[in-house]
Amino acid sequence: MAGTYCTDYLTDGHVPDWFVQSWPKGKALAGKLVTARLWDRVDDGWLFLSWDEYQRTRQQVEKDKAAAAKRKAAWAARQSKGP
């Protein structure tokens, strides 16, 4: 669930405290992830370690979206010229 949250909201692997606390035994589960060296504790929540090794970062997603918008605009311009 935390990975999906981070991907959907482009948090670069940051999981806020309120999100962890919303799960039953959330802090205990987060502690186990820290012990397993998958997460680290930060001031305002938790952080996936090595996030950018396995997931796209906010910067990468925004760059890809901008490139896709540019491609779509170019395609639309070509289509509007007609045959």
C-alpha positions as CSV (number, residue, x, y, z in Angstrom):
1,M,0.0,0.0,0.0
2,A,2.8,2.4,0.8
3,G,4.5,1.8,-2.5
4,T,1.3,2.5,-4.4
5,Y,0.8,5.7,-2.3
6,C,4.3,6.9,-3.1
7,T,3.9,6.1,-6.8
8,D,0.5,7.8,-7.1
9,Y,1.5,10.9,-5.3
10,L,5.1,11.1,-6.5
11,T,6.6,11.3,-3.1
12,D,10.0,9.7,-4.1
13,G,9.5,7.0,-1.5
14,H,8.4,9.2,1.4
15,V,5.6,7.7,3.5
16,P,4.0,10.3,5.8
17,D,3.4,9.5,9.5
18,W,-0.4,9.9,9.1
19,F,-0.4,7.2,6.4
20,V,1.5,4.7,8.5
21,Q,-0.7,5.4,11.6
22,S,-3.8,4.7,9.6
23,W,-3.0,1.0,9.4
24,P,-3.6,-1.4,12.2
25,K,-0.3,-1.8,14.0
26,G,1.2,0.6,11.4
27,K,4.1,1.8,13.5
28,A,5.1,-1.7,14.5
29,L,5.0,-2.8,10.8
30,A,7.0,0.2,9.8
31,G,9.5,-0.6,12.5
32,K,9.9,-4.1,11.0
33,L,10.6,-2.5,7.6
34,V,13.3,-0.4,9.2
35,T,14.8,-3.5,10.9
36,A,14.8,-5.2,7.5
37,R,16.6,-2.2,6.0
38,L,13.8,-1.5,3.5
39,W,12.7,1.8,5.2
40,D,14.3,4.5,7.2
41,R,12.7,6.8,9.8
42,V,12.7,10.5,8.9
43,D,11.3,13.6,10.8
44,D,7.9,13.5,9.3
45,G,7.4,9.9,8.4
46,W,9.3,7.1,6.7
47,L,11.4,6.7,3.6
48,F,11.8,3.7,1.2
49,L,15.5,3.1,0.9
50,S,16.8,2.8,-2.7
51,W,13.5,4.1,-4.1
52,D,15.1,5.5,-7.2
53,E,16.8,2.2,-8.0
54,Y,13.4,0.4,-8.5
55,Q,10.8,3.2,-9.1
56,R,10.7,6.3,-11.2
57,T,11.3,9.6,-9.3
58,R,9.0,12.6,-9.5
59,Q,11.5,14.3,-11.8
60,Q,11.5,11.3,-14.2
61,V,7.7,11.1,-14.2
62,E,7.3,14.8,-14.9
63,K,9.9,14.7,-17.7
64,D,8.1,11.7,-19.3
65,K,4.7,13.5,-19.0
66,A,6.1,16.7,-20.6
67,A,7.6,14.6,-23.5
68,A,4.3,12.8,-24.0
69,A,2.4,16.1,-24.1
70,K,4.9,17.4,-26.7
71,R,4.5,14.3,-28.8
72,K,0.7,14.5,-28.6
73,A,0.7,18.2,-29.5
74,A,2.9,17.5,-32.5
75,W,0.6,14.7,-33.6
76,A,-2.5,16.9,-33.2
77,A,-0.9,19.6,-35.3
78,R,-0.1,17.1,-38.0
79,Q,-3.7,15.8,-38.0
80,S,-5.2,19.3,-38.2
81,K,-3.3,20.0,-41.4
82,G,-5.2,17.3,-43.2
83,P,-4.3,15.3,-46.3
